[in-house]
Amino acid sequence: MSTPDWQSSASIDSLKKYARMLQSIRVFFQQRDVLEVTVPCIASTSSPAPHLDSITVNAPFLDVSKASSDAEFYLQTSPEFFMKRLLCSGSGSIYRMGPAFRRGEISSRHNPEFTMLEWYRTDWHYHQLMDEVAELVVSLLGELEIERLTYSALFQKYVGIDPHCATIDELAAIAWETVGYQPPKTMPRAADNQPAVLAKDEWLELIFSGYILPKTSGRSILVFEFPAGQAELAEIMINKQGQKVASRFELYVNGIELANGYQELTDSRELHQRFELWNIERRRLGKPVIELDKNLLDAQSHGLPRCSGVALGIDRVAMCLLETTEIRDILAFPVDRV
């Protein structure tokens, strides 16, 4: 039976379990001497990642010299940029647990405002961080058998190809066979209506999310060594096969993504180049260009320490804990009740 809109969407019992989970997370990091930090939820810029859409706000109340009375600010899609500025300031290993915001993300697994746990371990390799992610999730959800598989191993197991070597034609044929979808090899640019070749990584993601992940339902897997084109802000490395891959991992439980982690990119020039490429892609997609975060670029020029970082979706972990497929079952007031 549905509840009135003024009432909590989640049961009080569910909210109590959620609160105990948050407490357990803080104990976990306290025992490991990882510092909890708070960072702003609003800033004058945001991530230019093409797949992220920020929520903008007019903030004339902010006394910022460069801001006009109707200046546009952004609710942050993650605390990453502020946390990296702290790392460059000498904070050491840190974590932050709090709200993040993404425009247009509404589904059974998404709410525009959600709770994100993000942490960074200085002088750690990302495989060490994978160990810690597994330890935390098992401590919250109970005994899980978490498998570790490379991105390539999953593709070879389920569709019989090496994704790092596959051609677009091969991927198009597999997409048609597995998910029944064969988009044209050229698609119009939203901005200027000029043709653009569909990127290889778009084909890979179509097969990975539409066919391979559903095959992992009922299992818990850490996937690592993503294609170099999907590095985001992770370092690029050479794997045992001599292929360029991203030092990046994701955790999936029952086919649902819970965490995304990197061996963090520390080269400030490479960071600037990736931001510029992201904005080029945003233009292609008809999305607004995001002004680059000068403070972050300056901080990384000063020096980001060698570190690994990960973001974990707390609401989704709570969904697993309470064995529900609906995010509204663990939120007091989802977006349709605010």
KAGINOR-V857827 format. One record per helix or strand of 2 or more residues. SS is the DSSP state (h for helix, s for strand). FROM is the first residue (numbers start at 1). LEN is the number of residues. If there is no record, write none. Layout:
{{SS | FROM | LEN} {SS | FROM | LEN}}
This chain:
{{h | 12 | 20} {s | 35 | 2} {s | 42 | 2} {s | 55 | 4} {s | 72 | 4} {h | 80 | 9} {s | 94 | 8} {s | 113 | 10} {h | 126 | 16} {s | 146 | 5} {h | 151 | 8} {h | 168 | 12} {s | 186 | 3} {s | 195 | 3} {h | 200 | 16} {s | 220 | 8} {h | 228 | 3} {s | 236 | 3} {s | 244 | 10} {s | 256 | 9} {h | 268 | 17} {h | 294 | 10} {s | 307 | 7} {h | 314 | 8} {h | 327 | 3} {h | 335 | 3}}
